[in-house]
Amino acid sequence: MLKQRIATALVLLAVLLPALFVSTPWPFAILMLLMAGAAAWEWARLNSASPTAAVIMSVAMAAACGLALWAGWVRVGPSLAWWLAFGVWVLGGALALKVGPGAWHTVPGAARWVLGLAAIWTAWLALSSAKATGINFILSIFCLVWAADIAAYFGGRAFGRRKLALAISPGKSWEGVWSGMVGVQLLALAWIQADRHWQGAGLDSLSLFSVLLNRLGVAGLVLTLVFLSAMSVVGDLVESLVKRSAGAKDSSGLLPGHGGVLDRVDALLPVFPIAMALCTF
């Protein structure tokens, strides 16, 4: 299993890194389009869609992403989409976590499909727009999510006592969540200093942390990072809730050793569009 995980990770990096670091945004946008189509197929299957309907939704997702790319929305992302995603994730995420996995399947299937596909599409658009903004910018958002996850894992193992959502994800603790938030604050502090050091040396863009600091000040930055860290946890929990409701361990087997696409991007789904929304203040 470990060898399989490593091999899959190496293949993904070999495809992702060239698309991420190329100067034009469209190769990355197309790669993310393929992943969005796969994520839509996984979401449909987890939410009681027939095999045919799941394929149709996957194709429709890829087509919607392609139309947005053709229309130029990647370079000038519509702020309304970010704020709609903001509202859906905050209100819908809270509602989903409140009702729990036992009640998720009682929500009409069409409503579950629309919510999931909308979340995947706005995340694709936010990812592609962040890449068009600059490599430093998009990397800072990726690293925010990864830092929150890594710090939460180690903080939870070291200090975890109180369970966060026992019925959804038994391994998560409140102490882990707080550790993740602290880890993100430390990352932001270091990254802002790096931005200042390298800004005059060809840095292609400011990081998310520097943008938020310039727009919102120190207090606004700290509170915003706490909120984004929390939303990364919400994304993870919502996907776990849907899998638990469907009786599935992984969203699919598309990524050997890693599960499915949704298993790898669940925390990114809310964070990217919300980060883009907050940058419009």
C-alpha positions as CSV (number, residue, x, y, z in Angstrom):
1,M,0.0,0.0,0.0
2,L,2.8,2.4,0.9
3,K,4.6,1.8,-2.4
4,Q,1.3,2.3,-4.2
5,R,0.7,5.6,-2.4
6,I,4.2,6.9,-3.2
7,A,3.9,5.8,-6.9
8,T,0.6,7.6,-7.3
9,A,1.9,10.7,-5.5
10,L,4.9,10.9,-7.8
11,V,2.8,10.6,-10.9
12,L,0.4,13.3,-9.7
13,L,3.4,15.6,-9.0
14,A,4.9,14.9,-12.4
15,V,1.7,16.1,-14.0
16,L,0.8,18.9,-11.6
17,L,4.1,20.7,-11.1
18,P,4.7,21.5,-14.8
19,A,1.1,22.8,-15.2
20,L,1.4,24.8,-12.0
21,F,4.7,26.5,-12.9
22,V,4.2,27.2,-16.6
23,S,3.6,30.9,-17.2
24,T,0.2,30.7,-18.8
25,P,-2.9,29.6,-16.7
26,W,-4.7,27.4,-19.2
27,P,-2.7,24.1,-18.8
28,F,-3.4,24.2,-15.0
29,A,-7.0,25.1,-15.7
30,I,-7.4,22.1,-18.0
31,L,-5.8,19.7,-15.6
32,M,-8.1,21.0,-12.9
33,L,-11.0,20.6,-15.3
34,L,-10.2,16.9,-15.6
35,M,-10.1,16.6,-11.8
36,A,-13.3,18.5,-11.5
37,G,-15.0,16.1,-13.9
38,A,-13.7,13.2,-11.9
39,A,-14.8,14.8,-8.6
40,A,-18.3,15.4,-10.0
41,W,-18.6,11.7,-11.0
42,E,-17.5,10.7,-7.5
43,W,-20.0,13.1,-5.8
44,A,-22.9,11.8,-8.0
45,R,-22.1,8.2,-7.1
46,L,-21.9,9.0,-3.4
47,N,-25.3,10.7,-3.6
48,S,-27.3,7.8,-5.2
49,A,-27.0,8.7,-8.8
50,S,-27.2,5.9,-11.4
51,P,-23.9,5.1,-13.3
52,T,-25.3,6.8,-16.4
53,A,-26.3,9.9,-14.5
54,A,-22.9,10.1,-12.8
55,V,-21.2,10.1,-16.1
56,I,-23.6,12.8,-17.5
57,M,-22.8,15.0,-14.5
58,S,-19.1,14.5,-14.9
59,V,-19.3,15.5,-18.6
60,A,-21.6,18.5,-17.7
61,M,-19.0,19.6,-15.1
62,A,-16.2,19.5,-17.6
63,A,-18.3,21.4,-20.1
64,A,-19.2,24.1,-17.5
65,C,-15.5,24.5,-16.7
66,G,-14.6,24.6,-20.4
67,L,-17.2,27.3,-21.1
68,A,-15.9,29.4,-18.2
69,L,-12.3,29.0,-19.5
70,W,-13.4,30.0,-23.0
71,A,-15.3,33.1,-21.6
72,G,-12.2,34.3,-19.9
73,W,-13.5,33.9,-16.3
74,V,-10.2,32.3,-15.3
75,R,-8.3,35.6,-15.6
76,V,-11.1,37.8,-14.3
77,G,-13.1,35.6,-11.9
78,P,-16.6,36.8,-11.1
79,S,-16.7,37.9,-7.5
80,L,-20.4,37.0,-7.2
81,A,-19.4,33.3,-7.6
82,W,-17.0,33.6,-4.7
83,W,-19.5,35.1,-2.4
84,L,-22.2,32.6,-3.4
85,A,-19.8,29.8,-2.6
86,F,-19.0,31.6,0.7
87,G,-22.6,31.6,1.7
88,V,-23.3,28.0,0.6
89,W,-20.3,26.7,2.5
90,V,-20.9,28.6,5.7
91,L,-24.7,28.0,5.9
92,G,-24.9,24.7,4.0
93,G,-21.8,23.3,5.7
94,A,-23.2,24.2,9.2
95,L,-26.5,22.6,8.3
96,A,-25.0,19.4,7.0
97,L,-22.8,19.0,10.1
98,K,-25.8,19.7,12.3
99,V,-28.1,17.0,10.7
100,G,-25.3,14.5,10.5
101,P,-24.7,11.5,8.2
102,G,-27.9,9.8,9.3
103,A,-30.1,12.5,7.8
104,W,-28.1,13.4,4.8
105,H,-29.7,10.8,2.5
106,T,-33.1,12.3,3.4
107,V,-32.2,15.5,1.5
108,P,-33.6,15.3,-2.1
109,G,-31.1,13.8,-4.5
110,A,-31.3,16.7,-6.9
111,A,-30.6,19.2,-4.2
112,R,-27.5,17.2,-3.1
113,W,-26.3,16.9,-6.7
114,V,-26.7,20.7,-7.4
115,L,-25.0,21.7,-4.1
116,G,-22.0,19.4,-4.7
117,L,-21.6,20.3,-8.4
118,A,-21.8,24.0,-7.6
119,A,-19.1,23.6,-4.9
120,I,-16.8,21.7,-7.3
121,W,-17.3,24.2,-10.1
122,T,-16.6,27.3,-8.0
123,A,-13.6,25.6,-6.5
124,W,-12.3,24.9,-10.0
125,L,-12.8,28.5,-11.0
126,A,-11.2,29.8,-7.8
127,L,-8.2,27.4,-8.3
128,S,-7.8,28.6,-11.9
129,S,-8.1,32.3,-11.1
130,A,-5.6,31.9,-8.2
131,K,-3.1,30.4,-10.7
132,A,-3.7,33.3,-13.1
133,T,-3.1,35.7,-10.2
134,G,0.4,34.2,-9.6
135,I,2.3,31.2,-8.5
136,N,3.2,32.7,-5.1
137,F,-0.5,33.5,-4.5
138,I,-1.9,30.0,-5.3
139,L,0.9,28.2,-3.5
140,S,0.2,30.2,-0.3
141,I,-3.5,29.0,-0.4
142,F,-2.4,25.4,-1.0
143,C,0.1,25.6,1.9
144,L,-2.5,27.2,4.2
145,V,-4.7,24.1,3.8
146,W,-1.8,21.7,4.1
147,A,-0.4,23.5,7.2
148,A,-3.8,23.4,8.9
149,D,-4.1,19.7,8.1
150,I,-0.5,18.7,9.2
151,A,-0.6,20.8,12.4
152,A,-4.0,19.5,13.3
153,Y,-2.8,15.9,12.8
154,F,0.2,16.3,15.1
155,G,-1.6,18.5,17.6
156,G,-4.4,16.1,17.8
157,R,-2.1,13.2,18.4
158,A,-0.2,15.0,21.1
159,F,-3.0,16.9,22.8
160,G,-6.3,15.5,21.5
161,R,-8.9,14.9,24.2
162,R,-12.2,16.3,23.1
163,K,-13.7,14.9,20.0
164,L,-14.8,17.3,17.3
165,A,-17.5,15.3,15.4
166,L,-17.5,11.7,16.7
167,A,-20.4,10.6,14.4
168,I,-18.6,11.9,11.3
169,S,-14.8,11.7,11.8
170,P,-13.9,10.0,15.1
171,G,-10.2,10.9,14.7
172,K,-10.6,14.7,14.8
173,S,-10.4,16.6,18.0
174,W,-10.9,20.3,19.1
175,E,-7.2,20.4,20.1
176,G,-6.2,19.3,16.6
177,V,-8.3,22.1,15.1
178,W,-6.7,24.7,17.4
179,S,-3.3,23.4,16.6
180,G,-4.1,23.7,12.9
181,M,-5.1,27.3,13.4
182,V,-1.8,28.1,15.2
183,G,0.2,26.4,12.4
184,V,-1.5,28.6,9.8
185,Q,-0.7,31.8,11.8
186,L,3.0,30.8,12.0
187,L,3.0,30.0,8.3
188,A,1.5,33.4,7.5
189,L,4.1,35.2,9.6
190,A,7.0,33.5,7.8
191,W,5.5,33.9,4.3
192,I,4.8,37.6,4.8
193,Q,8.4,38.1,5.8
194,A,9.5,36.2,2.7
195,D,7.2,38.3,0.5
196,R,8.9,41.5,1.8
197,H,12.3,40.0,1.2
198,W,11.7,38.8,-2.3
199,Q,9.2,41.4,-3.6
200,G,11.9,43.4,-5.3
201,A,13.5,40.3,-6.8
202,G,11.0,39.3,-9.4
203,L,8.3,37.9,-7.2
204,D,5.3,37.2,-9.6
205,S,2.6,38.0,-7.0
206,L,2.0,38.6,-3.3
207,S,0.8,35.7,-1.2
208,L,-2.7,35.4,0.1
209,F,-1.3,36.4,3.5
210,S,0.2,39.7,2.3
211,V,-2.9,40.5,0.3
212,L,-5.1,40.0,3.3
213,L,-2.7,42.0,5.6
214,N,-2.7,44.9,3.2
215,R,-6.5,44.9,2.8
216,L,-7.6,44.0,6.4
217,G,-4.7,44.8,8.7
218,V,-3.2,42.6,11.3
219,A,-6.4,41.9,13.3
220,G,-8.3,41.2,10.1
221,L,-5.6,38.9,8.9
222,V,-5.5,36.9,12.1
223,L,-9.3,36.5,12.2
224,T,-9.5,35.6,8.5
225,L,-6.9,32.9,8.8
226,V,-8.7,31.4,11.8
227,F,-11.9,31.4,9.7
228,L,-10.1,29.8,6.6
229,S,-8.5,27.2,8.8
230,A,-12.0,26.3,10.2
231,M,-13.5,26.1,6.7
232,S,-10.8,23.7,5.7
233,V,-12.0,21.4,8.5
234,V,-15.6,21.9,7.4
235,G,-14.7,20.8,3.8
236,D,-13.1,17.7,5.2
237,L,-16.0,16.9,7.5
238,V,-18.7,17.4,4.9
239,E,-17.0,14.9,2.5
240,S,-16.6,12.5,5.4
241,L,-20.3,12.9,6.2
242,V,-21.3,12.2,2.7
243,K,-19.1,9.1,2.5
244,R,-20.4,7.8,5.9
245,S,-24.0,8.4,4.7
246,A,-23.2,6.3,1.6
247,G,-21.4,3.6,3.5
248,A,-18.2,4.3,1.6
249,K,-14.6,4.4,2.9
250,D,-13.2,6.4,-0.1
251,S,-14.9,8.6,-2.6
252,S,-13.6,6.2,-5.3
253,G,-10.5,4.2,-6.3
254,L,-9.3,6.6,-9.0
255,L,-6.1,7.4,-7.2
256,P,-4.5,4.0,-6.1
257,G,-3.5,4.2,-2.5
258,H,-5.1,7.6,-1.9
259,G,-8.8,6.9,-2.6
260,G,-10.5,9.3,-4.9
261,V,-10.2,12.9,-6.1
262,L,-12.6,14.2,-3.4
263,D,-10.5,12.5,-0.7
264,R,-7.5,14.7,-1.8
265,V,-9.3,18.0,-2.4
266,D,-12.1,18.1,0.2
267,A,-10.4,20.8,2.4
268,L,-9.6,22.8,-0.7
269,L,-13.2,23.1,-2.0
270,P,-14.4,25.7,0.5
271,V,-11.0,27.5,1.1
272,F,-10.2,28.6,-2.4
273,P,-13.5,30.4,-3.3
274,I,-13.7,31.9,0.2
275,A,-10.1,33.1,0.0
276,M,-10.9,34.7,-3.4
277,A,-14.0,36.3,-2.0
278,L,-12.1,37.8,1.0
279,C,-9.5,39.2,-1.4
280,T,-12.2,41.3,-3.0
281,F,-12.7,43.4,0.1
